[in-house]
Amino acid sequence: MNAHQPRWIYWKETFRSKFQAGCLKAKLEDNWKEGYELGPSVEVRKLKTNRYVVRYTYDEA
C-alpha cells in the first residue's frame, strides 16, 4: 500500500526569528479553532540560512 504523504503549503514569507514564525503558527491554528473542519498541522522549520519558514497542511480526505 502507498501511504498518504501530506502536501505541505509554505507561507510566502521567511522570518528572522522563531518567535515571529511562531506568532504566525498560532494565528493559523486559531483560525480553525472554532470552525467545523479539522485544523491544519502547522510547523515552523529552520532553513540553512538561519531564517524560519511556516508550513501547514490538512487532511483533504
PDBQT receptor file of N, H, CA, C and O in Angstrom, charges set to zero:
ATOM      1  N   MET A   1       0.824  -1.194   0.000  1.00  0.00    +0.000 N 
ATOM      2  CA  MET A   1       0.000   0.000   0.000  1.00  0.00    +0.000 C 
ATOM      3  C   MET A   1       0.861   1.248   0.000  1.00  0.00    +0.000 C 
ATOM      4  O   MET A   1       1.957   1.264   0.562  1.00  0.00    +0.000 OA
ATOM      5  N   ASN A   2       0.373   2.250  -0.612  1.00  0.00    +0.000 N 
ATOM      6  H   ASN A   2      -0.516   2.237  -1.068  1.00  0.00    +0.000 HD
ATOM      7  CA  ASN A   2       1.078   3.521  -0.677  1.00  0.00    +0.000 C 
ATOM      8  C   ASN A   2       0.545   4.440   0.423  1.00  0.00    +0.000 C 
ATOM      9  O   ASN A   2      -0.628   4.812   0.404  1.00  0.00    +0.000 OA
ATOM     10  N   ALA A   3       1.378   4.798   1.357  1.00  0.00    +0.000 N 
ATOM     11  H   ALA A   3       2.331   4.495   1.372  1.00  0.00    +0.000 HD
ATOM     12  CA  ALA A   3       0.968   5.680   2.451  1.00  0.00    +0.000 C 
ATOM     13  C   ALA A   3       0.724   7.089   1.922  1.00  0.00    +0.000 C 
ATOM     14  O   ALA A   3       1.449   7.580   1.058  1.00  0.00    +0.000 OA
ATOM     15  N   HIS A   4      -0.297   7.717   2.451  1.00  0.00    +0.000 N 
ATOM     16  H   HIS A   4      -0.886   7.318   3.154  1.00  0.00    +0.000 HD
ATOM     17  CA  HIS A   4      -0.636   9.088   2.041  1.00  0.00    +0.000 C 
ATOM     18  C   HIS A   4       0.378  10.063   2.626  1.00  0.00    +0.000 C 
ATOM     19  O   HIS A   4       0.498  10.173   3.846  1.00  0.00    +0.000 OA
ATOM     20  N   GLN A   5       1.092  10.754   1.786  1.00  0.00    +0.000 N 
ATOM     21  H   GLN A   5       0.994  10.664   0.795  1.00  0.00    +0.000 HD
ATOM     22  CA  GLN A   5       2.046  11.772   2.217  1.00  0.00    +0.000 C 
ATOM     23  C   GLN A   5       1.342  13.132   2.228  1.00  0.00    +0.000 C 
ATOM     24  O   GLN A   5       0.636  13.469   1.277  1.00  0.00    +0.000 OA
ATOM     25  N   PRO A   6       1.527  13.902   3.281  1.00  0.00    +0.000 N 
ATOM     26  CA  PRO A   6       0.880  15.214   3.314  1.00  0.00    +0.000 C 
ATOM     27  C   PRO A   6       1.487  16.151   2.277  1.00  0.00    +0.000 C 
ATOM     28  O   PRO A   6       2.675  16.071   1.965  1.00  0.00    +0.000 OA
ATOM     29  N   ARG A   7       0.675  17.011   1.768  1.00  0.00    +0.000 N 
ATOM     30  H   ARG A   7      -0.291  17.076   2.021  1.00  0.00    +0.000 HD
ATOM     31  CA  ARG A   7       1.135  18.052   0.845  1.00  0.00    +0.000 C 
ATOM     32  C   ARG A   7       1.241  19.342   1.640  1.00  0.00    +0.000 C 
ATOM     33  O   ARG A   7       0.245  19.887   2.117  1.00  0.00    +0.000 OA
ATOM     34  N   TRP A   8       2.471  19.815   1.771  1.00  0.00    +0.000 N 
ATOM     35  H   TRP A   8       3.280  19.373   1.384  1.00  0.00    +0.000 HD
ATOM     36  CA  TRP A   8       2.728  20.997   2.579  1.00  0.00    +0.000 C 
ATOM     37  C   TRP A   8       2.512  22.259   1.766  1.00  0.00    +0.000 C 
ATOM     38  O   TRP A   8       2.868  22.330   0.589  1.00  0.00    +0.000 OA
ATOM     39  N   ILE A   9       1.929  23.245   2.408  1.00  0.00    +0.000 N 
ATOM     40  H   ILE A   9       1.640  23.188   3.364  1.00  0.00    +0.000 HD
ATOM     41  CA  ILE A   9       1.732  24.575   1.839  1.00  0.00    +0.000 C 
ATOM     42  C   ILE A   9       2.662  25.498   2.616  1.00  0.00    +0.000 C 
ATOM     43  O   ILE A   9       2.562  25.599   3.839  1.00  0.00    +0.000 OA
ATOM     44  N   TYR A  10       3.564  26.170   1.909  1.00  0.00    +0.000 N 
ATOM     45  H   TYR A  10       3.645  26.087   0.916  1.00  0.00    +0.000 HD
ATOM     46  CA  TYR A  10       4.543  27.041   2.568  1.00  0.00    +0.000 C 
ATOM     47  C   TYR A  10       4.056  28.482   2.546  1.00  0.00    +0.000 C 
ATOM     48  O   TYR A  10       3.543  28.963   1.536  1.00  0.00    +0.000 OA
ATOM     49  N   TRP A  11       4.223  29.162   3.670  1.00  0.00    +0.000 N 
ATOM     50  H   TRP A  11       4.640  28.771   4.490  1.00  0.00    +0.000 HD
ATOM     51  CA  TRP A  11       3.897  30.582   3.745  1.00  0.00    +0.000 C 
ATOM     52  C   TRP A  11       4.857  31.340   2.839  1.00  0.00    +0.000 C 
ATOM     53  O   TRP A  11       6.016  30.949   2.705  1.00  0.00    +0.000 OA
ATOM     54  N   LYS A  12       4.399  32.396   2.229  1.00  0.00    +0.000 N 
ATOM     55  H   LYS A  12       3.457  32.713   2.338  1.00  0.00    +0.000 HD
ATOM     56  CA  LYS A  12       5.176  33.116   1.209  1.00  0.00    +0.000 C 
ATOM     57  C   LYS A  12       6.335  33.933   1.762  1.00  0.00    +0.000 C 
ATOM     58  O   LYS A  12       7.089  34.525   0.990  1.00  0.00    +0.000 OA
ATOM     59  N   GLU A  13       6.492  33.979   3.060  1.00  0.00    +0.000 N 
ATOM     60  H   GLU A  13       5.880  33.498   3.688  1.00  0.00    +0.000 HD
ATOM     61  CA  GLU A  13       7.481  34.851   3.695  1.00  0.00    +0.000 C 
ATOM     62  C   GLU A  13       8.370  34.049   4.645  1.00  0.00    +0.000 C 
ATOM     63  O   GLU A  13       7.914  33.087   5.264  1.00  0.00    +0.000 OA
ATOM     64  N   THR A  14       9.636  34.446   4.756  1.00  0.00    +0.000 N 
ATOM     65  H   THR A  14      10.006  35.227   4.253  1.00  0.00    +0.000 HD
ATOM     66  CA  THR A  14      10.515  33.858   5.767  1.00  0.00    +0.000 C 
ATOM     67  C   THR A  14      10.677  34.858   6.900  1.00  0.00    +0.000 C 
ATOM     68  O   THR A  14      10.470  36.058   6.719  1.00  0.00    +0.000 OA
ATOM     69  N   PHE A  15      11.050  34.353   8.066  1.00  0.00    +0.000 N 
ATOM     70  H   PHE A  15      11.218  33.379   8.213  1.00  0.00    +0.000 HD
ATOM     71  CA  PHE A  15      11.124  35.181   9.256  1.00  0.00    +0.000 C 
ATOM     72  C   PHE A  15      12.524  35.130   9.847  1.00  0.00    +0.000 C 
ATOM     73  O   PHE A  15      13.210  34.113   9.738  1.00  0.00    +0.000 OA
ATOM     74  N   ARG A  16      12.949  36.218  10.471  1.00  0.00    +0.000 N 
ATOM     75  H   ARG A  16      12.392  37.044  10.560  1.00  0.00    +0.000 HD
ATOM     76  CA  ARG A  16      14.281  36.288  11.090  1.00  0.00    +0.000 C 
ATOM     77  C   ARG A  16      14.348  35.533  12.398  1.00  0.00    +0.000 C 
ATOM     78  O   ARG A  16      15.402  35.011  12.762  1.00  0.00    +0.000 OA
ATOM     79  N   SER A  17      13.232  35.468  13.113  1.00  0.00    +0.000 N 
ATOM     80  H   SER A  17      12.375  35.892  12.818  1.00  0.00    +0.000 HD
ATOM     81  CA  SER A  17      13.255  34.811  14.421  1.00  0.00    +0.000 C 
ATOM     82  C   SER A  17      12.189  33.725  14.504  1.00  0.00    +0.000 C 
ATOM     83  O   SER A  17      11.174  33.757  13.808  1.00  0.00    +0.000 OA
ATOM     84  N   LYS A  18      12.455  32.776  15.372  1.00  0.00    +0.000 N 
ATOM     85  H   LYS A  18      13.279  32.750  15.938  1.00  0.00    +0.000 HD
ATOM     86  CA  LYS A  18      11.490  31.701  15.599  1.00  0.00    +0.000 C 
ATOM     87  C   LYS A  18      10.229  32.255  16.252  1.00  0.00    +0.000 C 
ATOM     88  O   LYS A  18       9.137  31.727  16.042  1.00  0.00    +0.000 OA
ATOM     89  N   PHE A  19      10.376  33.314  17.040  1.00  0.00    +0.000 N 
ATOM     90  H   PHE A  19      11.263  33.743  17.210  1.00  0.00    +0.000 HD
ATOM     91  CA  PHE A  19       9.223  33.943  17.683  1.00  0.00    +0.000 C 
ATOM     92  C   PHE A  19       8.245  34.481  16.640  1.00  0.00    +0.000 C 
ATOM     93  O   PHE A  19       7.039  34.259  16.746  1.00  0.00    +0.000 OA
ATOM     94  N   GLN A  20       8.766  35.191  15.631  1.00  0.00    +0.000 N 
ATOM     95  H   GLN A  20       9.745  35.372  15.545  1.00  0.00    +0.000 HD
ATOM     96  CA  GLN A  20       7.902  35.742  14.584  1.00  0.00    +0.000 C 
ATOM     97  C   GLN A  20       7.161  34.627  13.852  1.00  0.00    +0.000 C 
ATOM     98  O   GLN A  20       5.964  34.742  13.589  1.00  0.00    +0.000 OA
ATOM     99  N   ALA A  21       7.870  33.555  13.527  1.00  0.00    +0.000 N 
ATOM    100  H   ALA A  21       8.842  33.462  13.741  1.00  0.00    +0.000 HD
ATOM    101  CA  ALA A  21       7.233  32.429  12.841  1.00  0.00    +0.000 C 
ATOM    102  C   ALA A  21       6.206  31.762  13.762  1.00  0.00    +0.000 C 
ATOM    103  O   ALA A  21       5.151  31.323  13.305  1.00  0.00    +0.000 OA
ATOM    104  N   GLY A  22       6.514  31.688  15.043  1.00  0.00    +0.000 N 
ATOM    105  H   GLY A  22       7.371  32.044  15.415  1.00  0.00    +0.000 HD
ATOM    106  CA  GLY A  22       5.587  31.092  15.999  1.00  0.00    +0.000 C 
ATOM    107  C   GLY A  22       4.294  31.878  16.134  1.00  0.00    +0.000 C 
ATOM    108  O   GLY A  22       3.233  31.296  16.358  1.00  0.00    +0.000 OA
ATOM    109  N   CYS A  23       4.374  33.197  16.001  1.00  0.00    +0.000 N 
ATOM    110  H   CYS A  23       5.236  33.670  15.820  1.00  0.00    +0.000 HD
ATOM    111  CA  CYS A  23       3.170  34.030  16.046  1.00  0.00    +0.000 C 
ATOM    112  C   CYS A  23       2.247  33.707  14.873  1.00  0.00    +0.000 C 
ATOM    113  O   CYS A  23       1.031  33.616  15.040  1.00  0.00    +0.000 OA
ATOM    114  N   LEU A  24       2.827  33.536  13.692  1.00  0.00    +0.000 N 
ATOM    115  H   LEU A  24       3.815  33.611  13.557  1.00  0.00    +0.000 HD
ATOM    116  CA  LEU A  24       2.017  33.171  12.531  1.00  0.00    +0.000 C 
ATOM    117  C   LEU A  24       1.440  31.774  12.706  1.00  0.00    +0.000 C 
ATOM    118  O   LEU A  24       0.289  31.529  12.344  1.00  0.00    +0.000 OA
ATOM    119  N   LYS A  25       2.221  30.863  13.251  1.00  0.00    +0.000 N 
ATOM    120  H   LYS A  25       3.156  31.062  13.545  1.00  0.00    +0.000 HD
ATOM    121  CA  LYS A  25       1.747  29.499  13.506  1.00  0.00    +0.000 C 
ATOM    122  C   LYS A  25       0.514  29.532  14.399  1.00  0.00    +0.000 C 
ATOM    123  O   LYS A  25      -0.482  28.870  14.110  1.00  0.00    +0.000 OA
ATOM    124  N   ALA A  26       0.575  30.298  15.480  1.00  0.00    +0.000 N 
ATOM    125  H   ALA A  26       1.384  30.837  15.715  1.00  0.00    +0.000 HD
ATOM    126  CA  ALA A  26      -0.554  30.414  16.405  1.00  0.00    +0.000 C 
ATOM    127  C   ALA A  26      -1.773  31.011  15.709  1.00  0.00    +0.000 C 
ATOM    128  O   ALA A  26      -2.902  30.580  15.947  1.00  0.00    +0.000 OA
ATOM    129  N   LYS A  27      -1.548  31.990  14.862  1.00  0.00    +0.000 N 
ATOM    130  H   LYS A  27      -0.632  32.341  14.669  1.00  0.00    +0.000 HD
ATOM    131  CA  LYS A  27      -2.656  32.632  14.146  1.00  0.00    +0.000 C 
ATOM    132  C   LYS A  27      -3.333  31.652  13.189  1.00  0.00    +0.000 C 
ATOM    133  O   LYS A  27      -4.560  31.623  13.099  1.00  0.00    +0.000 OA
ATOM    134  N   LEU A  28      -2.545  30.854  12.479  1.00  0.00    +0.000 N 
ATOM    135  H   LEU A  28      -1.548  30.878  12.552  1.00  0.00    +0.000 HD
ATOM    136  CA  LEU A  28      -3.117  29.862  11.566  1.00  0.00    +0.000 C 
ATOM    137  C   LEU A  28      -3.923  28.809  12.324  1.00  0.00    +0.000 C 
ATOM    138  O   LEU A  28      -5.000  28.406  11.884  1.00  0.00    +0.000 OA
ATOM    139  N   GLU A  29      -3.399  28.371  13.454  1.00  0.00    +0.000 N 
ATOM    140  H   GLU A  29      -2.524  28.698  13.811  1.00  0.00    +0.000 HD
ATOM    141  CA  GLU A  29      -4.107  27.367  14.248  1.00  0.00    +0.000 C 
ATOM    142  C   GLU A  29      -5.399  27.933  14.826  1.00  0.00    +0.000 C 
ATOM    143  O   GLU A  29      -6.404  27.224  14.878  1.00  0.00    +0.000 OA
ATOM    144  N   ASP A  30      -5.398  29.178  15.255  1.00  0.00    +0.000 N 
ATOM    145  H   ASP A  30      -4.582  29.753  15.212  1.00  0.00    +0.000 HD
ATOM    146  CA  ASP A  30      -6.598  29.790  15.833  1.00  0.00    +0.000 C 
ATOM    147  C   ASP A  30      -7.702  29.994  14.808  1.00  0.00    +0.000 C 
ATOM    148  O   ASP A  30      -8.878  29.998  15.170  1.00  0.00    +0.000 OA
ATOM    149  N   ASN A  31      -7.353  30.162  13.539  1.00  0.00    +0.000 N 
ATOM    150  H   ASN A  31      -6.397  30.159  13.245  1.00  0.00    +0.000 HD
ATOM    151  CA  ASN A  31      -8.371  30.356  12.507  1.00  0.00    +0.000 C 
ATOM    152  C   ASN A  31      -9.281  29.143  12.378  1.00  0.00    +0.000 C 
ATOM    153  O   ASN A  31     -10.441  29.288  11.991  1.00  0.00    +0.000 OA
ATOM    154  N   TRP A  32      -8.791  27.962  12.691  1.00  0.00    +0.000 N 
ATOM    155  H   TRP A  32      -7.849  27.843  13.005  1.00  0.00    +0.000 HD
ATOM    156  CA  TRP A  32      -9.596  26.739  12.565  1.00  0.00    +0.000 C 
ATOM    157  C   TRP A  32     -10.188  26.305  13.901  1.00  0.00    +0.000 C 
ATOM    158  O   TRP A  32     -10.979  25.363  13.946  1.00  0.00    +0.000 OA
ATOM    159  N   LYS A  33      -9.819  26.971  14.982  1.00  0.00    +0.000 N 
ATOM    160  H   LYS A  33      -9.177  27.736  14.945  1.00  0.00    +0.000 HD
ATOM    161  CA  LYS A  33     -10.197  26.515  16.317  1.00  0.00    +0.000 C 
ATOM    162  C   LYS A  33     -11.704  26.401  16.486  1.00  0.00    +0.000 C 
ATOM    163  O   LYS A  33     -12.185  25.418  17.050  1.00  0.00    +0.000 OA
ATOM    164  N   GLU A  34     -12.443  27.364  16.020  1.00  0.00    +0.000 N 
ATOM    165  H   GLU A  34     -12.053  28.162  15.562  1.00  0.00    +0.000 HD
ATOM    166  CA  GLU A  34     -13.895  27.379  16.196  1.00  0.00    +0.000 C 
ATOM    167  C   GLU A  34     -14.643  26.943  14.939  1.00  0.00    +0.000 C 
ATOM    168  O   GLU A  34     -15.865  27.073  14.870  1.00  0.00    +0.000 OA
ATOM    169  N   GLY A  35     -13.919  26.429  13.947  1.00  0.00    +0.000 N 
ATOM    170  H   GLY A  35     -12.926  26.324  14.004  1.00  0.00    +0.000 HD
ATOM    171  CA  GLY A  35     -14.562  26.042  12.695  1.00  0.00    +0.000 C 
ATOM    172  C   GLY A  35     -15.102  24.630  12.741  1.00  0.00    +0.000 C 
ATOM    173  O   GLY A  35     -14.992  23.933  13.750  1.00  0.00    +0.000 OA
ATOM    174  N   TYR A  36     -15.692  24.219  11.622  1.00  0.00    +0.000 N 
ATOM    175  H   TYR A  36     -15.781  24.785  10.802  1.00  0.00    +0.000 HD
ATOM    176  CA  TYR A  36     -16.270  22.890  11.508  1.00  0.00    +0.000 C 
ATOM    177  C   TYR A  36     -15.268  21.881  10.957  1.00  0.00    +0.000 C 
ATOM    178  O   TYR A  36     -15.486  20.674  11.061  1.00  0.00    +0.000 OA
ATOM    179  N   GLU A  37     -14.182  22.359  10.375  1.00  0.00    +0.000 N 
ATOM    180  H   GLU A  37     -14.005  23.339  10.290  1.00  0.00    +0.000 HD
ATOM    181  CA  GLU A  37     -13.189  21.478   9.788  1.00  0.00    +0.000 C 
ATOM    182  C   GLU A  37     -12.134  21.114  10.827  1.00  0.00    +0.000 C 
ATOM    183  O   GLU A  37     -11.968  21.798  11.838  1.00  0.00    +0.000 OA
ATOM    184  N   LEU A  38     -11.423  20.014  10.552  1.00  0.00    +0.000 N 
ATOM    185  H   LEU A  38     -11.557  19.459   9.731  1.00  0.00    +0.000 HD
ATOM    186  CA  LEU A  38     -10.260  19.690  11.370  1.00  0.00    +0.000 C 
ATOM    187  C   LEU A  38      -9.182  20.713  11.084  1.00  0.00    +0.000 C 
ATOM    188  O   LEU A  38      -9.001  21.128   9.939  1.00  0.00    +0.000 OA
ATOM    189  N   GLY A  39      -8.478  21.115  12.100  1.00  0.00    +0.000 N 
ATOM    190  H   GLY A  39      -8.625  20.779  13.030  1.00  0.00    +0.000 HD
ATOM    191  CA  GLY A  39      -7.432  22.122  11.929  1.00  0.00    +0.000 C 
ATOM    192  C   GLY A  39      -6.226  21.581  11.193  1.00  0.00    +0.000 C 
ATOM    193  O   GLY A  39      -6.036  20.368  11.109  1.00  0.00    +0.000 OA
ATOM    194  N   PRO A  40      -5.419  22.465  10.667  1.00  0.00    +0.000 N 
ATOM    195  CA  PRO A  40      -4.233  22.037   9.924  1.00  0.00    +0.000 C 
ATOM    196  C   PRO A  40      -3.094  21.644  10.862  1.00  0.00    +0.000 C 
ATOM    197  O   PRO A  40      -3.073  22.024  12.033  1.00  0.00    +0.000 OA
ATOM    198  N   SER A  41      -2.166  20.889  10.332  1.00  0.00    +0.000 N 
ATOM    199  H   SER A  41      -2.183  20.581   9.381  1.00  0.00    +0.000 HD
ATOM    200  CA  SER A  41      -0.905  20.657  11.021  1.00  0.00    +0.000 C 
ATOM    201  C   SER A  41       0.012  21.795  10.616  1.00  0.00    +0.000 C 
ATOM    202  O   SER A  41       0.228  22.021   9.425  1.00  0.00    +0.000 OA
ATOM    203  N   VAL A  42       0.549  22.508  11.577  1.00  0.00    +0.000 N 
ATOM    204  H   VAL A  42       0.374  22.325  12.544  1.00  0.00    +0.000 HD
ATOM    205  CA  VAL A  42       1.382  23.674  11.296  1.00  0.00    +0.000 C 
ATOM    206  C   VAL A  42       2.756  23.438  11.903  1.00  0.00    +0.000 C 
ATOM    207  O   VAL A  42       2.868  22.993  13.045  1.00  0.00    +0.000 OA
ATOM    208  N   GLU A  43       3.807  23.739  11.133  1.00  0.00    +0.000 N 
ATOM    209  H   GLU A  43       3.716  24.100  10.205  1.00  0.00    +0.000 HD
ATOM    210  CA  GLU A  43       5.172  23.572  11.599  1.00  0.00    +0.000 C 
ATOM    211  C   GLU A  43       5.990  24.821  11.325  1.00  0.00    +0.000 C 
ATOM    212  O   GLU A  43       5.752  25.542  10.356  1.00  0.00    +0.000 OA
ATOM    213  N   VAL A  44       6.957  25.060  12.198  1.00  0.00    +0.000 N 
ATOM    214  H   VAL A  44       7.150  24.474  12.985  1.00  0.00    +0.000 HD
ATOM    215  CA  VAL A  44       7.971  26.089  11.986  1.00  0.00    +0.000 C 
ATOM    216  C   VAL A  44       9.256  25.350  11.677  1.00  0.00    +0.000 C 
ATOM    217  O   VAL A  44       9.695  24.519  12.472  1.00  0.00    +0.000 OA
ATOM    218  N   ARG A  45       9.868  25.635  10.539  1.00  0.00    +0.000 N 
ATOM    219  H   ARG A  45       9.511  26.310   9.893  1.00  0.00    +0.000 HD
ATOM    220  CA  ARG A  45      11.096  24.956  10.124  1.00  0.00    +0.000 C 
ATOM    221  C   ARG A  45      12.226  25.970  10.005  1.00  0.00    +0.000 C 
ATOM    222  O   ARG A  45      12.024  27.089   9.534  1.00  0.00    +0.000 OA
ATOM    223  N   LYS A  46      13.414  25.568  10.437  1.00  0.00    +0.000 N 
ATOM    224  H   LYS A  46      13.578  24.659  10.820  1.00  0.00    +0.000 HD
ATOM    225  CA  LYS A  46      14.586  26.426  10.311  1.00  0.00    +0.000 C 
ATOM    226  C   LYS A  46      15.279  26.111   8.989  1.00  0.00    +0.000 C 
ATOM    227  O   LYS A  46      15.510  24.947   8.663  1.00  0.00    +0.000 OA
ATOM    228  N   LEU A  47      15.603  27.143   8.240  1.00  0.00    +0.000 N 
ATOM    229  H   LEU A  47      15.415  28.088   8.505  1.00  0.00    +0.000 HD
ATOM    230  CA  LEU A  47      16.289  26.980   6.965  1.00  0.00    +0.000 C 
ATOM    231  C   LEU A  47      17.804  27.026   7.171  1.00  0.00    +0.000 C 
ATOM    232  O   LEU A  47      18.276  27.420   8.238  1.00  0.00    +0.000 OA
ATOM    233  N   LYS A  48      18.550  26.629   6.168  1.00  0.00    +0.000 N 
ATOM    234  H   LYS A  48      18.167  26.309   5.302  1.00  0.00    +0.000 HD
ATOM    235  CA  LYS A  48      20.015  26.668   6.248  1.00  0.00    +0.000 C 
ATOM    236  C   LYS A  48      20.544  28.094   6.372  1.00  0.00    +0.000 C 
ATOM    237  O   LYS A  48      21.673  28.302   6.815  1.00  0.00    +0.000 OA
ATOM    238  N   THR A  49      19.743  29.060   5.989  1.00  0.00    +0.000 N 
ATOM    239  H   THR A  49      18.825  28.891   5.629  1.00  0.00    +0.000 HD
ATOM    240  CA  THR A  49      20.138  30.472   6.053  1.00  0.00    +0.000 C 
ATOM    241  C   THR A  49      19.848  31.102   7.421  1.00  0.00    +0.000 C 
ATOM    242  O   THR A  49      19.906  32.322   7.573  1.00  0.00    +0.000 OA
ATOM    243  N   ASN A  50      19.534  30.250   8.426  1.00  0.00    +0.000 N 
ATOM    244  H   ASN A  50      19.487  29.258   8.303  1.00  0.00    +0.000 HD
ATOM    245  CA  ASN A  50      19.178  30.704   9.775  1.00  0.00    +0.000 C 
ATOM    246  C   ASN A  50      17.948  31.593   9.797  1.00  0.00    +0.000 C 
ATOM    247  O   ASN A  50      17.822  32.473  10.649  1.00  0.00    +0.000 OA
ATOM    248  N   ARG A  51      17.055  31.364   8.871  1.00  0.00    +0.000 N 
ATOM    249  H   ARG A  51      17.158  30.650   8.179  1.00  0.00    +0.000 HD
ATOM    250  CA  ARG A  51      15.745  32.013   8.870  1.00  0.00    +0.000 C 
ATOM    251  C   ARG A  51      14.703  30.924   9.072  1.00  0.00    +0.000 C 
ATOM    252  O   ARG A  51      15.013  29.735   8.990  1.00  0.00    +0.000 OA
ATOM    253  N   TYR A  52      13.479  31.329   9.332  1.00  0.00    +0.000 N 
ATOM    254  H   TYR A  52      13.227  32.294   9.399  1.00  0.00    +0.000 HD
ATOM    255  CA  TYR A  52      12.418  30.376   9.635  1.00  0.00    +0.000 C 
ATOM    256  C   TYR A  52      11.281  30.503   8.631  1.00  0.00    +0.000 C 
ATOM    257  O   TYR A  52      10.990  31.589   8.130  1.00  0.00    +0.000 OA
ATOM    258  N   VAL A  53      10.650  29.381   8.350  1.00  0.00    +0.000 N 
ATOM    259  H   VAL A  53      10.886  28.498   8.757  1.00  0.00    +0.000 HD
ATOM    260  CA  VAL A  53       9.523  29.352   7.436  1.00  0.00    +0.000 C 
ATOM    261  C   VAL A  53       8.396  28.579   8.114  1.00  0.00    +0.000 C 
ATOM    262  O   VAL A  53       8.643  27.669   8.905  1.00  0.00    +0.000 OA
ATOM    263  N   VAL A  54       7.163  28.948   7.797  1.00  0.00    +0.000 N 
ATOM    264  H   VAL A  54       6.962  29.688   7.154  1.00  0.00    +0.000 HD
ATOM    265  CA  VAL A  54       5.990  28.269   8.343  1.00  0.00    +0.000 C 
ATOM    266  C   VAL A  54       5.348  27.468   7.222  1.00  0.00    +0.000 C 
ATOM    267  O   VAL A  54       5.150  27.962   6.112  1.00  0.00    +0.000 OA
ATOM    268  N   ARG A  55       5.029  26.226   7.540  1.00  0.00    +0.000 N 
ATOM    269  H   ARG A  55       5.190  25.825   8.442  1.00  0.00    +0.000 HD
ATOM    270  CA  ARG A  55       4.329  25.407   6.551  1.00  0.00    +0.000 C 
ATOM    271  C   ARG A  55       3.161  24.733   7.250  1.00  0.00    +0.000 C 
ATOM    272  O   ARG A  55       3.201  24.468   8.451  1.00  0.00    +0.000 OA
ATOM    273  N   TYR A  56       2.112  24.460   6.466  1.00  0.00    +0.000 N 
ATOM    274  H   TYR A  56       2.080  24.676   5.490  1.00  0.00    +0.000 HD
ATOM    275  CA  TYR A  56       0.931  23.839   7.052  1.00  0.00    +0.000 C 
ATOM    276  C   TYR A  56       0.283  22.895   6.050  1.00  0.00    +0.000 C 
ATOM    277  O   TYR A  56       0.491  23.002   4.841  1.00  0.00    +0.000 OA
ATOM    278  N   THR A  57      -0.494  21.983   6.574  1.00  0.00    +0.000 N 
ATOM    279  H   THR A  57      -0.663  21.896   7.556  1.00  0.00    +0.000 HD
ATOM    280  CA  THR A  57      -1.229  21.034   5.759  1.00  0.00    +0.000 C 
ATOM    281  C   THR A  57      -2.480  20.636   6.511  1.00  0.00    +0.000 C 
ATOM    282  O   THR A  57      -2.595  20.866   7.715  1.00  0.00    +0.000 OA
ATOM    283  N   TYR A  58      -3.396  20.052   5.810  1.00  0.00    +0.000 N 
ATOM    284  H   TYR A  58      -3.303  19.865   4.832  1.00  0.00    +0.000 HD
ATOM    285  CA  TYR A  58      -4.571  19.497   6.456  1.00  0.00    +0.000 C 
ATOM    286  C   TYR A  58      -5.049  18.316   5.625  1.00  0.00    +0.000 C 
ATOM    287  O   TYR A  58      -4.749  18.217   4.435  1.00  0.00    +0.000 OA
ATOM    288  N   ASP A  59      -5.785  17.438   6.253  1.00  0.00    +0.000 N 
ATOM    289  H   ASP A  59      -6.029  17.518   7.219  1.00  0.00    +0.000 HD
ATOM    290  CA  ASP A  59      -6.251  16.225   5.601  1.00  0.00    +0.000 C 
ATOM    291  C   ASP A  59      -7.409  16.570   4.668  1.00  0.00    +0.000 C 
ATOM    292  O   ASP A  59      -8.442  17.082   5.098  1.00  0.00    +0.000 OA
ATOM    293  N   GLU A  60      -7.217  16.284   3.405  1.00  0.00    +0.000 N 
ATOM    294  H   GLU A  60      -6.378  15.868   3.055  1.00  0.00    +0.000 HD
ATOM    295  CA  GLU A  60      -8.255  16.592   2.410  1.00  0.00    +0.000 C 
ATOM    296  C   GLU A  60      -9.263  15.469   2.252  1.00  0.00    +0.000 C 
ATOM    297  O   GLU A  60     -10.294  15.648   1.603  1.00  0.00    +0.000 OA
ATOM    298  N   ALA A  61      -8.977  14.315   2.835  1.00  0.00    +0.000 N 
ATOM    299  H   ALA A  61      -8.140  14.170   3.362  1.00  0.00    +0.000 HD
ATOM    300  CA  ALA A  61      -9.878  13.158   2.677  1.00  0.00    +0.000 C 
ATOM    301  C   ALA A  61     -11.037  13.231   3.620  1.00  0.00    +0.000 C 
ATOM    302  O   ALA A  61     -11.889  12.343   3.622  1.00  0.00    +0.000 OA
TER     303      ALA A  61
